Amino acid sequence: MSQRITKRWIAGGAALALALSGCETLPAPGAQAAYEAYRNEGVRPAFNVGFNYNDGLVVDNAFVASQYYEGTARAGRAEVAFQAGLKEQAGALAVEIEQHLAHVEQALGRDYPLPVRAYLLRRDRMPGTIAGSFQKTSEVFQFPLFAVDGEESFETIRSTNPFYPYMFVHELTKLSLVDPARPPLVLADQRSNPLVKIEYNTRWFREGLANYAEYLVYERLRARAEAEGDPLALSPFESSHVYQKPLSALAALGPAVLDWPAFGETARDPDYFNASLGLFLLVEDQFGEGAVRRVLDELETAEYVDGTVIETAFNRALNTDIRRLATDFALPAPGAETSTLTPATAKNYGLRAGSGLYVNNVAEGGLAKAAGLQRGDVIVQINRRPVANTLDAELAMLEAKRHGNVYFTIDRMGERQTLGTRFNVPAAPGTGQSGVGPGLVTGDVLGFSGTE
């Protein structure tokens, strides 16, 4: 994909760059007063249309107002204004936007009442890199989408717009934390603009929850693509936008993610963004579906929230120690240097597999080497989980950690094989038993066979 997101965009966690209005510490009474004033305004913050591209295109309120629209497609709270000949695509986008919102609402138990308005604009080519800013506007969340002339299918629009479908889900999730219509969930690092970052150690929670909402959308799209027998129906941008190394980043940062500074250390922000998602994924893995929702329900009872209050809510809702959970977490590494396989790369290498992880190098002493992987193999599944990118691989390794077995289904010169090994896992109390044993899998508790 030719479009690249700027560092400003990435530093916002799949969000637009934020204009900071101060970095002083705001005491609890001041935070409460600021929040009450915000609630009394009766206006929710939302996106103004304000996108700038490095090719000179400026998309703002004046720009979208000056365009001709053939009509507007609506589904629930979503609407998509479309230009001539794009009615069908706009309808599909409106339906999908509403479905994504409903899916995340159900999973998190939160309402996203803000309407979403997209502008589907036709251009001769996609715009370049993007920068933007928040503005407090009327009660609507707005953003542009582009269709390239001659390449106007719904799936093409999905795959070539780098901030769709995740950006609006990410930001609406953060906005839901300070919805005036709900009981006050006060984030103490937020003043008159509820997205301003001040040092109160809540950033990991805000961004982690928003990243987790993105992940919920990713999993929904992934399941849909697999059910339709076409995993490549997912946008190629998923591989770089949905945070790809959340669990390994969490293993590296440990409890430091809970102390993510609101300012400074921007070079490490990608690590924190990844690790914040990793912590939410670990919570889901350890405590089951609905665990995050239970934490949010616990936080609804708090009138003032800072990092300590958030940690306490996790501990109470889940009967755990969230800081200890982060401290003790480790993720087994596959032991292979890989890159995401795209259709173009597959053709370049003459590979039959259309998606997966291409093995560039196998580390000595690693699990991949023990299992028998070689350079040039394509990993298409790990423990029966289809693998299209690094995120998929990390989730599969998290599952493998539970039982100490890892199975790589690979494509090697057009032939599929399943190779497996055991690795050291924490010993059961009083046994001290763990082990490693490589080899071609011919039958195991998961029912694999050696070849397919």
N, C-alpha and C positions, 0 to 999 in steps of 0.2 A: 504494500500500500504506500502511495507516495506522500500522503499527508502525515505530518508529524505534529504532535502537540508540543507547545513550547514549555520551557521549564516553569514559567509562571503558572501554566495550567496544571502541570503535574504537582507543583508545590501546593496547590489548593486541594489535592485529593480528588481528582476528577472534577474539581470545581473550578470556577473562575477565580482570578486573583482578587483578594479582599483588600479594601482600603481600610487601614487600621486607624482608629481615632484615638489611640493612646495606649500606653503600655504600663500605666501605673496600677498598683494593686488596689482593688476596690473592696472595702470591708463588707461583711455580710449585710449590715443594715443598708448600706448604699446600694448594694446589688438588689436587695428587696425593693427599695424605693424606686430604682430605675425600672425594674420589671413591672411594678404596679403602674408607673406612668406609661409604660409601653402598652400595657393591657388596656388602660383607659383611653388610649388614642383610638382604639377600635379599628385600626388599619393593620393588616398583616404585611410584613415585608415580602417582597416578591421580586422576580427578575424584571427589570426593564430590558428592552431589546437593545443591547449594546455590545456588539462583537466587531473586532477589528482584525483584519487579515493582512498578512505580509505582502499580498499582491495589490494592496491599495483599496480593497473593498471594505467599506464601513457599513455594517448593518445595524441601524438604530431605529428608533421610533419613526423618524422622518422617512427613512428608506423604505420600511415595510408599508408605511401609509401611502407612499407614492406608487406602489406596485398595483397592477391590475390583477384582481382575483376573480376567477370564474365562479367560485362559491366557497362554502365552508362545510366540511364534514364533521359530524358530532357523534360522540359516543360517551354517555355518562358525563363526567366533568371534563372530558378532553374534546378539543376542537382543533381542526387543522384547516386553515385557509389555504386554498390551492389555486394555482394558475391553470391556464387552459390545457385540457387533456389529461389532467392529473387527478381526476375525481376518484377513480378506483383506488389509486395508491393512497390518497389522503384518507379515504374511508378505512382502509386496512390499518393505517398508522393510528388513527383515532381509536379504533377498537383495541389495538395492541397496547397503546398508552393506558387506556382505562383498565385493561386486564392486568398490566404490570402493577398499577397502583393498588388494585383490589387484592392481588396476590400478596404484596408486601404488607398491606393493612391487616390482612387476616393473620399473617405469620407473626406480626409484631403487636397486634392488638391496638393499633393506633389509627386515628382517622387522618386522612389527607384531604381536607376540605377545599384546599386551594385549587381553583380551576387551572387547567393547563392549555395554553394556546401555542400551537406551532404554525409557522408560516412555511409552506412548501414552495420553494422558489426554483425556477429552471434557470440554469446557466450553461454556457458553452463548456465550462470545465469547473472542477471543484476548486473552491478557494484554498488558499495556502494555510499556513499555521495561524493559530487563533490566540487572541488575548481578549480579555473582557473584564467587566467589573460589576459588582452588585450595586443596585440602586433601590431605594425604598419607593415603591410605586403603589398603584391600586392593587386590588386583590386578585391578581392573576400571575401565573408563572409562564413566561414567554421565551421562546427561542426559535431560531431559524433552522430549517432543513433544506437541503439542496438536492435537486435532480439534474443530472447532466443530460443534455439533449442527446437523444438516441440511446441512452442507457437508463431507462426510466422505470424499470420493474421495481416492485416493492422490495424484494430482497436486495437489489442493487442499491436502492436508497438507504436501506438499513446498513449495509456493509460499507458504504462510502462516506457516511456522516459520522465523524469520529466521536462526537459527544452524544450520540444516540445509540442505545436506549438508556444509558446509565446516568448521564449527567442530571437529568431532571429527577430521577429517583433518589440520587444521592442528596441533592439539595433539598428536596421536599422532606426527606427524612430528618435532616437537621432542623428545618423550619418547624416540623411537627413537635420538636422538643420545647418550643416556646409559643405554641398556639394559644392565643388569648382565650379561645373558646373552651380550653381544657383547664383542669386544676393546675395551679402553677408548678411547673417543673423548672426551677430556676437554675440556670447554669451561671455560676458566679463569675465566669470570665466573659460575661456578655453584658454590655451596657445598653444604650439606646438602640444601637444596631445589634441584634441578637447574634450576629455572626462575628463580631469583633473578638479578637483573641487576646486575652489578658491572662497573666500567670496564675492559674488556679488548678492546674493539673486535671482538667476535664477534657482536654483536647483528644486524648486517646479514646475516650468514650464517644464523643460526638462523631469523630471521623470513623472510629471503628464501627459504630452502629450504622452510619451511612454507607460504609464499605460493605458491611454485612447485607444491607438492603440491596446493593448492587449484586452481591453474590447470589441472593435469592432470585433475582431476575435472570442471572446467568444460568443457574441450575434449571430454572423453568424453561429457558430457551434451549438449553442443552438436551433436556429430556424430550422436548418437542421434536428437536431435530433427529434424535435417535429413534423416536417412535415413527417418524416419517422415513427412516432409513437413509437419511442424508445428513450426516454430522457436519458436512461442509456448508450447510445452510446457515450456520452461525457466522456472524461477521468475522472476518480475519482480524478485526481490531480487538476482539475479545482477548486475543493472546497478549496484547500489550497494555490494555486498559484495565480490565479486571486485574487486581493486584496478583501478580504471578507467583510470588514467593512468600506468602503470609506466614506459613508454618516454620520455614527455615529462618525467617527473620525473627520470629518470636523466640525460637530456640537460641538465636544469637544474642538478642537483646534481653531476654528474660524479664524480670520485674522492672527494668528501666523503661519499658514501654508505658508503664503506669505513671511515670514522671516526665512524659514527653513535654519538652519546653515549648511554650507558645511562641517564643522568639529565639533567634540564634540557632546555630547548628543546622541551617537549612540544607546543607549538603547531606545530612542524614535523614531528612524528612522522608524520602522514599522507604528507608528501612522502617521508620515509625509507622508510616501508612500501611505497609505490608504487615508489620507485627500487630497493629491494632486490629486488623481483620483476623489475623491468626488467632488472637485471644478469643474473639467471638466464635470462630470455628472450633476452637478447642472446647469452649464452654458447651457448644451444641453437641460435640462428640462425646463429652464426658457426662453430660446431664440430660441429653436427649432433646428431641424436638419440643419447642415450647419453652426452653430454658431462658432464652433471651426475653421472651414475653413476660416470664415471671419476674425477672429483674426489673423490667420497665414498670410492671404493676407495683413492685415494692417502692420504686422511686416516686411514684405518683403520690405517695403518702408524705413525702418530704416537702417542706416549704422552702428549704434552702439547700442547694446542692453544690458541693465542691468535690474534689477528688476523693477525699476521705469518705464522704457520704456515699459516693458512688461505689467505692470498694465495699463499704459496709452493706449496701443493698445487694451486691453480688453474693456476699458471704451469707447474709440472712436468707435470701431467696433460694439459694442452692445448697446451704449448709456446707460451705467450703471456705477456704482461704484463697482468694483470687491471686494474691501476691505470691503465695507459696506455689500455687498451681503454675504460675508463669515461671517461677524460679526452677521448679523441678522438670519442666517440659524439655524433652529432647526428641528429635526426629531422625530416624535412620535415613541416611543419604543413599540414593541408588548407586552412587559410585560410577556415574557415567556423565560425560560432558555431552549435552544434547542441544539441539535447536529445533524449533517448531517447523514441521514439514508443511509446506504449502503445495498446492497443485503445480505451480511453476517449478519449485525446487524438485518435486518428484519427477517431472519431465526432464529436468536438467540431468538428474542422476539416473534416469531410466528406471525408476521404481514403479512398481504396481500400486503400492500403498499410496492413497491420496492424502492421508492425514496421519498424524502421530508425531513422535519425537525421533528425529534422525540422530543416531549415535555417532558423534564426531570423535570420541575418544573414550576408552575404558580404563579406569584407574586401577592400578595394581592393589590388590588386597581389599577391593570393594565388593559390594554385593553383586553388581553387574558382572564383574570378572568371575566371582565364585559361581554364578549361575551359568556362565558360558557365553555372555553377550560379546559381540565383536563390533569393531568399527564398521559402519555402513549398514548395520541393522536398523530397522525402524520399529520402535516400541509403539504398538497399537493398543495394548491393554496392560494394566498392572492389576493383578488380582481381580481379573474380569471387569475392571472399570475401564471403559474406553478413555484413552489418553490422547488429547489433542494439543496440550500445552503443559507448561510447567505446573500450573495450578492443579490440573487434573492429576499429575504425577504426585504432587505433595499430598493431596487428599487420599490417594491410593496408599501411599506409604504410611499415612496416619492409621489407616485401617490395618495395614500389615503389621504395624507395631503391636496390635492387640494380641496376635497369636504367634508372632515371630517367623512367619512364612511369607516370602515374597515370590510372586510368579510373574515373569515378563512374557507376554505374548508378543512375538516379534514377527516381522516380515523380513525374511532373508532371501534375497534373490527370487522373490515371487512365491516362496513357500513359507507358510506360517508354522511356527513352532512355539511351544510354551516351555520356557526354561525357568527353573526355580531353585531356591536355596533357603536354608534356615539361617537366622542370625541371632546374635546374643540379645536376649530380652531379660528384663528384671526377673530374678529367680523368685519362685513362690516361697513364702516364708518357711524357713526350716529345711528347704531342699537344696538350695544352691545350684540348681540344675539350669543350664542354658547350653546352647550349642550352635554350631555352624556346619552345614553339610550341603555342598553344591551338587548339581546334577540335572539331567533331563528329567522333567516330571512325567511320570507314566501313570500316576494315580495318587490321589491324596484326599484329605478331608474335604477339600473344596471341589472335588470331582473333575479336576483337569486331566486332559490327556496330553501326551507329548507333542503331537502334531495335529494340524487341522487341514 
